Amino acid sequence: MRFFDRESRAAAVQQMEDYSITGLIVIGGNGSMAGAHALAAETDVPIVGIPASIDNDIGLTREALGVDSALNTIVEACDNISDTARSHHRAFIVEVMGRESGYLAMAAAVATAADAVLMPERPHTREEVIDSVVRCIETSFGAARDKTRVLIIKAEGVDVPTHEIVEEATRRIGSVGHDYDIRGTVLGHVVRGGDASFRDRLLAGRFGRVAVEALLAGKGDVMTGWNIGVEIGEPTSDDWIRLFSIADVLEETESLLDGSSSVSVDRVARMEAIQGVLAL
C-alpha cells in the first residue's frame, strides 16, 4: 500500500539508482501494472510489464500468465468432484476464483461439461441466481434427462455466497420424493498453486524475451501482450507478442471489469449462445 504514496515510489527510484538498475520488468496483475505506470512517470529507467494473473482480467492480452495453469487445476478438481457426485447422485456448486472476472468459471464450465455457470458479467439478483440453480438441478435430475450428477460452476465475483445458494436451493427443492442432495465446494487458493502448465511456461518465455528486447531498445511504460492477428499495439520479434502502452492496458482493463469491453461482450454472447446445450 505504501506504493500509492509518491514518497515511497521515490524511495524505489533511489533503490534502482543505488543498485545501478537500468531496466525493470514488472510481472503481475492490475495493481502491478498501475504501479509500474506510476513509477514510469517518475524515473528515466525503462519499465516493461508482463501480465500475470489467473483472473485473466488484464486488458490487451488474450491471456495472462497463470490462467492456463489455474484452469488445469480447476478442470482436474471438477472432474474429481464429478466422480463422487455421480456415485452419490449429487449436485455440486463449485466456486472458483477470478475476483470480478468470470473467465475462469466460463472456460472451466465448457471444459468440464458443467450443467450451468454463474458469472458476474451477467446482471443478476440473489433471487435470480437461486432460481436459476434450482431450475437447473430440477431439470437435470428430471425424468427427461435422468442425470446422475449436476455440476454448476460459480465465479467468485457472483456476490451470493456459495453456502447460501446451497442452503436455499436445498430448502426450495426439499427432500421428499428426491434421491439426491446438493453440496457446495469453494476451491479457493488451491487454484493459485501447483506447477505451471506447458503453455504458461512457453508464454512466459516468449513474454520474457520480448520484454528484455524492449528494455535493451530503451522502451518503457509498455506491457507485453499476447494478441494474434490484431493490428493494434507495436509489433515485436515474436509474431504472437505485441507491446502496448500501459495507460491503454489500464483503460481496457477497466472496460473489461465494467462489462463495456468488446472482449467482455463477446464472452457473454458466446456463453448465451451455448447455454441451451451446456447442460446436455
Buried (B, 14 or more C-beta within 10 A) or exposed (E): EEBEEEEEBEEBBEEBEEEEEEBBBBBBBBEBBBBBBBBBEEBEBBBBBBBBBBBBBBBBBBBBBBBBBBBBBBBEBBEEBBEEBBEBBBBBBBBBBBBBBBBBBBBBBBBBEBBBBBBBBBEBEBEEBBBBBBEBBBBBBEEEEEBBBBBBBBBBBBEBBBEEBBBBBBEEBEEEEEEBEBBBBBBEEEBEEEEBBEBBBEBBEBBBBBBEBBBEEEBBBBBBBBBEEEEEBEEBEBEBBBBBBBBBBBBBBEBBBEBEBEBBEEBBEEBEEEEEEBBE
